[in-house]
Amino acid sequence: MAELQTQTVSSGKTVFVATDEAERGSKGPFYVVYSTEDAESRWGYLCGNCDSFDTAMDTMARIECNNCGNVRKPEEWDAAHE
């Protein structure tokens, strides 16, 4: 089972950060965040560079922190997508 840390987002919702589940970013890791303590419902990501939950993922699975610009590039890239 994932090691989860409880945190509260700006809306007041409690979320659960899996500190042992991370994606590599350009400035720091992105930690997987769950909306339930049993880690069954994924909520989003926490930026490990600036501790922001304000992240976005596009259709190519690129993750970007809207606060500090930390980016995880897609694993597979095809010029046809540009």
C-alpha positions as CSV (number, residue, x, y, z in Angstrom):
1,M,0.0,0.0,0.0
2,A,1.2,3.5,-0.8
3,E,2.6,5.7,1.9
4,L,0.0,8.5,2.2
5,Q,0.3,12.0,3.7
6,T,-2.9,13.9,4.5
7,Q,-3.1,17.5,3.2
8,T,-5.8,20.0,2.7
9,V,-6.3,21.9,-0.6
10,S,-7.5,25.5,-0.8
11,S,-11.1,24.4,-1.2
12,G,-10.9,22.7,2.2
13,K,-11.0,19.2,0.8
14,T,-8.7,16.6,2.4
15,V,-6.5,14.8,-0.1
16,F,-3.9,12.0,0.3
17,V,-0.4,12.4,-1.2
18,A,1.4,9.2,-2.2
19,T,5.0,10.2,-1.4
20,D,6.3,6.9,-2.9
21,E,4.5,7.4,-6.2
22,A,6.2,10.1,-8.3
23,E,6.7,11.2,-11.9
24,R,10.0,13.0,-12.8
25,G,9.6,16.7,-13.5
26,S,12.1,19.2,-14.9
27,K,12.5,21.0,-11.5
28,G,11.2,18.3,-9.1
29,P,8.9,15.3,-8.8
30,F,5.2,15.3,-9.2
31,Y,3.5,13.2,-6.5
32,V,0.3,11.3,-7.2
33,V,-2.6,12.6,-5.1
34,Y,-5.7,10.6,-4.2
35,S,-9.1,11.8,-3.1
36,T,-9.7,8.8,-0.9
37,E,-7.6,7.3,1.9
38,D,-7.7,3.8,0.2
39,A,-5.8,5.3,-2.8
40,E,-8.5,4.1,-5.2
41,S,-9.6,7.4,-6.7
42,R,-6.8,9.6,-8.2
43,W,-7.3,13.3,-7.7
44,G,-4.3,14.9,-9.3
45,Y,-0.7,15.8,-8.6
46,L,1.4,17.7,-6.1
47,C,4.4,19.6,-7.5
48,G,7.4,18.6,-5.5
49,N,9.3,21.7,-6.5
50,C,6.9,24.3,-5.0
51,D,4.3,22.2,-3.1
52,S,1.4,23.4,-5.3
53,F,-1.6,21.4,-6.2
54,D,-2.2,23.7,-9.2
55,T,-1.1,21.3,-11.9
56,A,-2.5,20.2,-15.2
57,M,-2.2,17.2,-17.6
58,D,-2.8,17.3,-21.3
59,T,-3.9,14.6,-23.6
60,M,-0.3,13.4,-24.2
61,A,0.2,12.9,-20.4
62,R,2.4,16.0,-20.0
63,I,2.1,17.4,-16.5
64,E,2.8,21.0,-15.8
65,C,2.7,23.0,-12.6
66,N,0.8,26.3,-13.2
67,N,2.7,27.9,-10.3
68,C,6.4,27.3,-11.0
69,G,6.6,25.8,-14.5
70,N,7.8,22.4,-13.5
71,V,7.1,20.1,-16.4
72,R,7.0,16.3,-17.0
73,K,7.3,15.6,-20.7
74,P,5.3,12.8,-22.3
75,E,7.1,9.5,-22.4
76,E,6.4,9.0,-26.1
77,W,6.4,12.0,-28.5
78,D,5.4,12.0,-32.1
79,A,5.9,15.1,-34.4
80,A,2.5,14.3,-35.9
81,H,0.9,15.6,-32.6
82,E,2.3,19.1,-33.2
